[in-house]
Amino acid sequence: MSILVTGGARSGKSGFAERLTLSLAEQAVYVATGQAFDEEMKERIALHRRQREDSGGQWATVEEPLDLPGLLQQLSGGKAVLVDCLTLWLSNVLLAVENEPDRQERVEQELARLEDSVSSFRGTLVLVTNEVGDGIVPEYALGRLYRDLSGRMNARLAARAQQVFLVTAGIPVELKSREYKL
């Protein structure tokens, strides 16, 4: 079963996803995709670690900034898995090929790999992502490409997920059951 949790920055989506994962399994693997390139990011990562420690759950943490699809294939069929977060992973992948002329195609290939690994995942998989397209249009081409790829990634994974939650102002709302179908 895959569950997608989305929302804006500091909306409470990570905390909700952690509580949700632990409500489904006593032990879980926490897949962290962030990279600490500066002090502010180091502080964010440390905060997330403290929150997990304080949650009372049993987390095994794995850091994977780039080959998330490969890691999910390895973890399939084991403990419940929480990935936090997909948009950081996407940013890592995009920046890794930023100067390549075929960067969009290469990122799209990684997104297809991610889709395949999510679709074939056996067990409980909770994916955290950000809604980045609700704000202003980015000034630069790379930012616009990132926004567009994020939106497409979220839509594609939401289509495959059994449940989709939007967390806003700390309140999670399940969307998939409310989906209007034509």
C-alpha positions in Angstrom: 0.0 0.0 0.0 1.4 3.4 -0.9 0.3 6.6 0.7 1.2 10.1 -0.5 1.4 13.0 2.0 1.6 16.5 0.5 1.4 20.1 1.7 3.3 23.3 1.9 6.5 24.1 3.7 6.1 23.6 7.5 2.5 22.5 7.1 3.0 19.5 9.5 3.2 16.9 6.7 6.4 15.2 8.0 5.1 14.9 11.6 1.8 13.5 10.3 3.5 11.1 8.0 5.7 9.8 10.9 2.6 9.3 13.1 0.7 7.6 10.3 3.6 5.3 9.5 3.9 4.3 13.2 0.2 3.7 13.4 0.6 1.1 10.6 3.8 -0.5 11.8 5.8 -0.7 15.0 9.1 -0.5 13.2 9.8 1.4 10.1 12.6 2.6 7.8 13.0 6.3 7.5 14.5 7.2 4.1 16.0 10.7 4.2 16.7 12.4 0.9 18.0 15.7 2.1 21.6 16.7 2.0 23.2 19.1 4.5 25.1 21.6 2.2 24.7 24.5 4.7 24.1 25.2 8.4 20.4 25.8 7.9 19.9 22.5 6.3 22.0 20.8 9.0 19.6 22.3 11.6 16.5 21.1 9.7 17.9 17.5 9.4 18.8 17.6 13.2 15.2 18.7 14.0 13.7 15.9 12.0 16.0 13.4 13.8 15.0 14.7 17.2 11.3 14.5 16.2 11.8 10.8 15.2 13.6 10.1 18.5 10.9 11.7 20.5 8.1 9.9 18.6 8.6 6.7 20.6 8.7 4.7 17.4 11.5 2.4 16.2 13.1 4.0 13.1 16.0 2.7 11.1 17.3 5.7 9.1 18.7 5.4 5.6 20.0 8.4 3.7 19.6 8.3 0.0 19.8 11.5 -2.0 19.8 10.1 -5.5 19.0 6.5 -6.1 15.7 6.4 -4.3 14.1 4.0 -6.9 16.9 1.5 -6.4 16.6 1.7 -2.6 12.8 1.2 -2.7 13.3 -1.9 -4.8 15.7 -3.2 -2.1 13.4 -2.3 0.8 10.2 -3.8 -0.8 8.7 -6.5 1.2 10.4 -5.6 4.4 9.5 -3.1 7.2 7.2 -0.1 6.5 9.0 2.7 4.7 8.6 6.4 5.0 10.4 8.6 2.4 10.9 12.3 3.4 10.9 13.9 1.0 10.3 13.4 -2.7 10.8 17.1 -3.7 14.2 17.2 -2.1 15.1 14.0 -4.0 13.8 15.6 -7.2 15.9 18.6 -6.5 19.0 16.4 -6.0 18.4 14.6 -9.2 17.8 17.8 -11.2 20.9 19.5 -9.8 23.0 16.4 -10.6 22.3 16.9 -14.3 21.7 20.7 -14.3 24.3 21.5 -16.9 23.4 18.6 -19.2 21.6 19.4 -22.5 19.2 16.5 -22.0 18.6 17.3 -18.3 14.8 17.2 -18.5 14.8 13.8 -20.3 17.2 12.4 -17.7 15.1 13.5 -14.8 12.0 12.2 -16.5 13.7 8.8 -16.7 14.4 8.9 -13.0 10.8 9.8 -12.3 9.7 6.8 -14.4 12.0 4.6 -12.4 10.5 6.0 -9.2 7.0 5.4 -10.4 7.9 1.8 -11.2 9.4 1.2 -7.8 6.4 2.7 -6.0 4.0 0.7 -8.2 5.8 -2.6 -7.5 6.5 -1.9 -3.8 5.3 -4.7 -1.5 4.3 -3.4 1.9 3.6 -0.1 3.5 5.1 2.9 1.8 4.5 6.5 2.9 5.8 9.2 0.6 6.1 12.9 1.7 6.2 15.6 -1.0 5.7 19.3 -1.2 3.2 21.3 -3.2 5.6 23.8 -4.8 3.3 25.0 -7.6 0.9 27.0 -5.4 3.2 30.0 -5.2 4.7 32.5 -7.6 6.1 31.5 -11.0 9.9 31.1 -10.5 12.0 33.7 -12.3 14.6 31.3 -13.7 14.2 28.4 -16.2 15.6 25.8 -13.8 13.1 26.9 -11.1 10.2 26.6 -13.6 11.4 23.2 -14.8 11.6 22.0 -11.1 8.1 23.3 -10.4 6.7 21.6 -13.4 8.5 18.3 -12.7 7.3 18.4 -9.1 3.7 18.9 -10.1 3.9 16.1 -12.6 5.7 13.8 -10.1 3.0 14.4 -7.5 0.1 13.8 -9.9 1.6 10.6 -11.2 2.3 9.2 -7.7 -1.0 10.3 -6.4 -2.7 8.3 -9.2 -0.9 5.2 -8.0 -1.3 5.8 -4.2 -4.2 4.1 -2.3 -4.5 7.2 -0.1 -3.4 10.8 -0.6 -3.4 13.3 2.3 -3.1 17.1 2.0 -1.7 18.7 5.2 -2.4 22.4 5.6 -2.2 24.4 8.8 -1.3 21.1 10.6 -4.6 19.5 9.5 -4.4 16.4 7.3 -7.3 15.8 4.9 -7.6 12.6 2.9 -8.2 13.5 -0.7 -8.3 10.2 -2.7 -11.7 9.2 -1.2 -13.1 12.6 -2.1 -11.8 12.5 -5.7 -14.4 13.7 -8.2 -14.4 11.3 -11.1 -15.8 12.2 -14.5 
